[in-house]
Amino acid sequence: MIQGMRVLLRLLTVVALTMGVAAIIQVPVACACSCATRTTAEALDAATAVFDGEVIATSQPTSGFSGELITYSIRVTRVYKGGVPAVVTVRSEASEGSCGVRLSGTPTVFAYGLWGDLRTGLCSAPIRLDRAELGVGFTPTPAPAPSGTGEPPASPPPPSWVGPVIWSLVGVGLAAAVLVLRLRRR
């Protein structure tokens, strides 16, 4: 009985360590970006925000992981869809293999997602942009004046791997608890 319990605990330890390491290591996902060709109207309909702007800052990839997100700060000059402020942050995967897009100069951006976490990619924009379908647009919402409250700026969101690691550890902990309870009943 005790020998069997030791073997099970060793096995559980190996499984827990393996799951923990697997959850932490970022393994590139092999996927090819094969977008259907979208018209300007279709891309406009699918986007949360569409705007013209000037890229004023770009984060550089650090890990070489194709799914790593690059953050672009864009000074918005014209808005065609959404309530975009005068300066907006948009993220995209670092590699075209992950459907990412490199923004530079003065792009027309078709973004999707929640405000504060706008994303763009190769599949977001139309294959050929028809500016007439965008309409005349409007000027962006002015940036809010500094509040002067002395509050620190909002912290950046956690890396994308934090959630899966936490849930993996919770799952391993629950499995271990169930196993220990079953072994104690015997």
N, C-alpha and C positions, 0 to 999 in steps of 0.2 A: 504494500500500500504506500509506504513512505518512498520507496524507490520509484514507483510510478508517478508520484507527485513531483519528485525532483526532476524527472524526465520532462513532465509537462511544463513545469516552471522554466526549465532551460529552453524548451521549444518556444514557449510564449515570449521569453526574453529575446530570442533570435528573431521571431516574427515582429515583435515590437520595434526592435532596432532596425530591421530591414524596412519596415513601413515608414519609420521616421526619416531614415536616410533617403528613401525614394521620394518622400513628400517634399524634402528640402531641396534636392538636386533638381535644377531646371533642365529638363531634357527637351531639346527642340522637337517640335511636332512637325512631321513631314506632311506638308500640304501644298498643293499648287493652287494658285489663284486663277480660277477660271470663271470670270464674270460673264454674265450674259450682257449683251450690248444693250445699254439703256439709252432711251431718248432723253432729251433735256427735261421734258414734261414728267417722265417716269422718275428720273433722279430727283427732281424738285419735289414731287409728291412724297417720295420715300424719306427725304431729309428732314431733320428737325430744324436745321438752320442752313441758309445759303447766303453767302456774302462774298464781296470782293475785299481784299485787304493787302497789307504789306507785312511780310514776315519781319519782325523786329528782333526776335531771339529764338534760338533753337537749342535744345539739350542734345548732347551727343551720346550715342550708344556707348555703353561701357563694358558690357559682357560679351558681345558678339552673338548673343542669342537672337535669332531672327524674329521672335515674337516680342522682343523688348520694345517698349513704347518710347517714342521720341516726342517730346513736348515742344509745341510751336506757340510762341506768343505772336499774335497778329493784330496790327492796328487796322481796324475795320474802316473802310471808306464808303461802302455801299451795302445795304442789306436788302435781300430779295425775299427772305423768309425767316421768321423767328424774331425775337426781341433781343438781338445781339448788342452788347455794349460796345463802346468805342475801342476797347482792347479785350481780346478774347483768347483763351487758351484752348488749343485743339491738340489731340494726341493721335498718333498713327504708329503702326508697327514699323520696326526699323527696316524690314526687308520686303521687297516686292514679292518674294516667295510666300510671305505671310499676308499678302494683299496690302502691304503698307505702301505709303506714297511719301515721297520727299517733297516738302513744300519750300519754295524759295521765291524771292522776288515779289511779284504782285499777283497771287493766284486768285481764282474764283473757287471757293471752298464749299463743298457739299458735305455737311457734317450731320451726324446722327448721335443719339444718346440723350442722357439727362444733362441739364444745365450744370455746369461745373465739371462735367466729365464728357465733353464733346469729343467724338472720334471721327476720323475720316480714313479713307482707304481707296484703293484702285477701283473697287466696285461701287463707291459712293457717287462718283461723278459720271456724267454721260460720256459715251464714246466720242461724240462730237457736240460741242457746246453751241446751242442756238440762243444767242443773247436776246433775241426778240421774245422767246418763250419765258425768259426771266422777268420781263416787264421792266419798268423804270426803277423800281426799288425806292429806298428811302435812306436818309442819313442815320447812322447808328445812335443809340442812346448815349448821351455823354457819360463819361466815367464819373462815379461819385466822388465828391470832395473828401479829403481825409477827415476822419471824424475827430481826431485829436484826443481820443479817449485813452491813449497810451496802451491799448491792448496789443498784444503781439499778433503778427499776421497768422492766418490759419495755417496749420501744419499740412504738409502734403499728404495725400492718401497713402495707406500702406502699400507695399509692393503686391503685385497680383498673386504671389504664391503664399502669402500669409494665411488667407482663409483656408485653402486646402490643407496646409500644415496643421492648423489648429483643429480642423475637423478630423484629420487622420489621427492626431494624438488623442482626441476625445474618444474616437472609435476604438483605438487600442486600449485606452483606459477602461472603457466599458466592457470590452471583451475580457480583459484581465480580471475585472471585478466579478463577472459572471463565472469565469473559470474557477476562481478562488472559492466562491460561494458553493459551487457544485462539488468541488473537492472536499470542502469542510463537511458537507452533508453526508459523505460516504464514510 
